[in-house]
Amino acid sequence: MTDMHEMSLCENLVEIVVKSAQNESVNQVERIYLEIGQLSCVEVDAMHFCFDVISKGTVAEGAQLIIEQVPGQAKCHQCKTQFAVSSHYAICPSCEHHKFTVISGDQMQIKNMEVI
């Protein structure tokens, strides 16, 4: 079953794309490049499905959604080591401290659009 989280994200995505297309007098969007962090709790397959459903009847209908997954990176509060992280419950590999700041991998952003 499709997650409502991805449906809501796709509604916002299509709204942004449609507004941008209107501002630029674009008739059709061919490709949308998204960057989605691995820590963002977004299911890529669900995004593709939801995008196809939500974009129907808009300038984004039929557009290819190209998603780049960005790995998580964090910085330890204690030793300041920067390290790869795949979970919000990780520990620092240098000092085993459990408090860190995520510095990348939790975002979702439109990187680019190709239009006709």
VENNORSUL-V632300 format. One record per residue. N is the residue number from 1. RES is the residue in three letters. PSI is psi in whole degrees, 0 to 359 (999 if undefined). D_FIRST is the distance of its C-alpha to the first C-alpha in Angstrom with 2 decimals. Layout:
# VENNORSUL-V632300
N;RES;PSI;D_FIRST + N;RES;PSI;D_FIRST
This chain:
# VENNORSUL-V632300
1;MET;142;0.00 + 2;THR;136;3.81 + 3;ASP;137;6.44 + 4;MET;335;9.30 + 5;HIS;310;11.72 + 6;GLU;325;11.26 + 7;MET;314;11.34 + 8;SER;317;14.52 + 9;LEU;319;15.93 + 10;CYS;325;15.66 + 11;GLU;315;17.32 + 12;ASN;318;20.06 + 13;LEU;311;20.39 + 14;VAL;321;20.91 + 15;GLU;315;23.28 + 16;ILE;315;25.30 + 17;VAL;315;25.47 + 18;VAL;315;26.58 + 19;LYS;317;29.18 + 20;SER;317;30.46 + 21;ALA;318;30.78 + 22;GLN;317;32.67 + 23;ASN;330;34.98 + 24;GLU;8;35.82 + 25;SER;45;36.10 + 26;VAL;136;33.52 + 27;ASN;332;32.38 + 28;GLN;135;29.57 + 29;VAL;128;27.57 + 30;GLU;317;27.30 + 31;ARG;145;25.69 + 32;ILE;125;24.22 + 33;TYR;119;24.74 + 34;LEU;148;22.66 + 35;GLU;121;23.47 + 36;ILE;124;20.75 + 37;GLY;145;21.99 + 38;GLN;342;20.61 + 39;LEU;4;21.04 + 40;SER;354;19.11 + 41;CYS;33;15.77 + 42;VAL;127;14.15 + 43;GLU;117;11.77 + 44;VAL;315;13.68 + 45;ASP;320;11.32 + 46;ALA;324;8.89 + 47;MET;315;12.29 + 48;HIS;313;13.43 + 49;PHE;310;10.71 + 50;CYS;321;11.08 + 51;PHE;315;14.79 + 52;ASP;321;15.19 + 53;VAL;310;13.83 + 54;ILE;328;15.79 + 55;SER;350;18.88 + 56;LYS;133;19.62 + 57;GLY;7;23.14 + 58;THR;175;24.16 + 59;VAL;347;26.44 + 60;ALA;355;23.47 + 61;GLU;130;22.03 + 62;GLY;356;22.19 + 63;ALA;147;22.94 + 64;GLN;125;22.11 + 65;LEU;113;20.18 + 66;ILE;116;21.95 + 67;ILE;125;20.69 + 68;GLU;124;23.13 + 69;GLN;128;22.00 + 70;VAL;125;24.81 + 71;PRO;154;25.73 + 72;GLY;141;26.45 + 73;GLN;141;30.12 + 74;ALA;164;31.75 + 75;LYS;126;35.30 + 76;CYS;136;36.71 + 77;HIS;329;38.40 + 78;GLN;304;41.13 + 79;CYS;356;42.28 + 80;LYS;13;40.76 + 81;THR;137;39.38 + 82;GLN;134;36.64 + 83;PHE;158;34.06 + 84;ALA;140;30.72 + 85;VAL;137;27.96 + 86;SER;2;24.43 + 87;SER;152;23.65 + 88;HIS;355;24.84 + 89;TYR;21;26.43 + 90;ALA;171;28.69 + 91;ILE;156;32.47 + 92;CYS;129;35.15 + 93;PRO;343;36.34 + 94;SER;314;39.90 + 95;CYS;0;40.58 + 96;GLU;21;37.55 + 97;HIS;146;37.22 + 98;HIS;356;33.80 + 99;LYS;127;34.11 + 100;PHE;165;33.35 + 101;THR;128;32.37 + 102;VAL;126;29.56 + 103;ILE;345;31.30 + 104;SER;160;28.60 + 105;GLY;0;25.06 + 106;ASP;13;23.34 + 107;GLN;163;23.65 + 108;MET;122;21.83 + 109;GLN;150;24.32 + 110;ILE;122;25.17 + 111;LYS;323;27.93 + 112;ASN;160;29.04 + 113;MET;141;28.51 + 114;GLU;133;30.28 + 115;VAL;166;31.32 + 116;ILE;999;33.49
